[in-house]
Amino acid sequence: MSAPADASIVDITGQASVLIQVSAAPVVPTPAAAPAAPPAYPVYDYAPPKLGKIYGQQLGLTAQQISWLNKFWCPDNVFLAIESARQATVLLYVAVLKELERQFKAEGSTLAQEVKALDAQAQQAYRQAYSWYSGGSYTSAGEQAGADVYLTMFKQCENAVREQFGHKRKISSQFSAQLTSLDQAYQQRFGNRVQALLPELAPRIPGPDAATELALNAQNTTRWKTAFDQLAAQLPHDTAGFAAGVYRLGELNAHNPAVENIFFEASRTLARHDPEESLRLYLHYLHHDFQSATVNNKQLAKTIQKSLFAQPEHLERFETIVQQFTRDKDLARALEQVPQVYARQRRKIQLDMGAVQAVRQQHSGTVERLNEYLRDEPEVLTPPAATPVPVGLPSADVAEIQLTVAAPAPTGRFGSAVALTATQQELLLLFADSTLTLPQAQVEAFARDRGALRNQLIDSINDGCYELLDDVLIEESGDDYTIYEPYFQQLTTPC
């Protein structure tokens, strides 16, 4: 009887006689291995935190508001890189969504349900639009649509904050750039509601502080124009307030590469109202222009220069200040010299003593001869007897000569130190009635009515008063004639 076949023997048919023996002993289960120890190196999360995590505790937000902020990744742009701008957008966003939640609940729905409904519509739209693609599901598209609803509402709030902060650059708040039907559905369900809430809620957010102003002005180099126009509305009633506002505006644009344009425009605007302050502003323009990457050295227009410099010497004095400032770049010194441009300077007469001595030597002989004549006793000359002329009979050898000398008119209001004719006094009284300034045309008409020439009349008054005043009384200022008030008072003061 043959032995029974051993189950542990396996016959490999068709191959060499190789036997593999497998132990029939029962397999003892290996005990479960202990959990692996955590790695020694730290695990880093490279994803940036979402807005809810950043501002939840900082702004004291509710769990629902934090959830709304965590629906999307925060957009990356230069405006939201400014901390106060991003924080203001977050506050406006949660305020808008809170009101939306209230509206939807009043209609028997919720914000989450409305977003879910748009999700389903988006998934269907993507299936139809991309039916040719069979490599995956459309779940990711629907999930992204849900995030995009919240993100698009956030962008609408960001644009409102940009407007509130005076930042004119806007971002696109379009919901779907691929499918127009989805964008229309968003606007009907969410966009129009958000846009209706923004005018009421946006003004409640805190405005930009000084640091934010500096950052925004550096981003938008023409942002200052809005504030400048508001300052210009004060003119001509408050020139000091306008100038103070411009200097403050310049400080808030310290990082703006085009800051010099603020002072140049201010100098042009103030020229007709306050010439002296206008020159200071122009010096500030040059100061910032010297520090800019490109020195433009813009000049004021001829019409503005005419308003600033009534006399040629005014322009010459200011040009001297600018030339010195260009060399030493000392703004404080240049500003201190501005009042000298319009300072009334007394005219000085300086004698050339060398020329006087030369004339003395040239005519010394003549002077000595005259002195000898004056020392001689004068001869007594007996006048010849006059030939009597019969009364009533004209003499051919005698001509009748009558000399008419115009005596000075009574001075009246003016002191006796100067002799003024009636016409001269009348013109001066006309100056007094017009705050000591008369147009040249009016003086021209006055002189013509009295048979005189304008320039001769003005010169005659100046010549008559020069000995008393040691200066010119009536000065030409552009198209006008003006009288320095202390000089006029000196004329009217009794001696």
GIPE-V533271 format. One record per pair of residues at least 12 apart in sequence whose C-alpha atoms are under 7 Angstrom apart, sorted by the first residue. I is the first residue (numbers start at 1). J is the second residue. If there is no record, write none. Layout:
BEGIN
[[I,J] [I,J]]
END
This chain:
BEGIN
[[8,21] [8,22] [9,21] [50,70] [50,73] [50,74] [51,69] [51,70] [51,74] [52,66] [52,67] [52,69] [52,70] [65,94] [71,147] [71,150] [72,147] [72,151] [84,212] [88,161] [88,205] [88,206] [89,157] [89,158] [89,161] [92,157] [92,201] [92,202] [92,205] [93,154] [93,157] [96,194] [96,197] [115,146] [115,149] [116,146] [119,142] [119,143] [119,145] [119,146] [120,142] [122,142] [122,145] [122,182] [123,138] [123,141] [123,142] [148,175] [152,173] [152,175] [155,173] [156,173] [159,171] [160,198] [160,202] [161,202] [165,207] [165,208] [166,223] [167,223] [210,252] [213,252] [214,252] [214,253] [214,254] [214,255] [217,253] [217,256] [218,253] [218,255] [218,256] [221,256] [221,258] [231,245] [236,273] [250,262] [257,292] [260,285] [260,288] [260,289] [263,281] [263,282] [263,284] [263,285] [264,281] [264,282] [264,285] [266,281] [267,279] [267,281] [267,282] [268,304] [271,304] [271,307] [271,308] [272,307] [275,308] [276,338] [276,339] [280,335] [280,338] [287,331] [310,477] [310,478] [311,477] [314,341] [314,342] [317,341] [318,341] [321,334] [346,471] [347,471] [408,420] [408,421] [409,421] [409,422] [413,492] [414,491] [414,492] [415,491] [415,492] [415,493] [415,494] [415,495] [416,495] [417,495] [418,464] [418,465] [419,464] [424,461] [436,482] [436,483] [437,480] [437,481] [437,482] [437,483] [438,480] [438,481] [438,482] [439,479] [439,480] [439,481] [440,479] [440,480] [440,481] [462,474] [469,487] [473,487]]
END
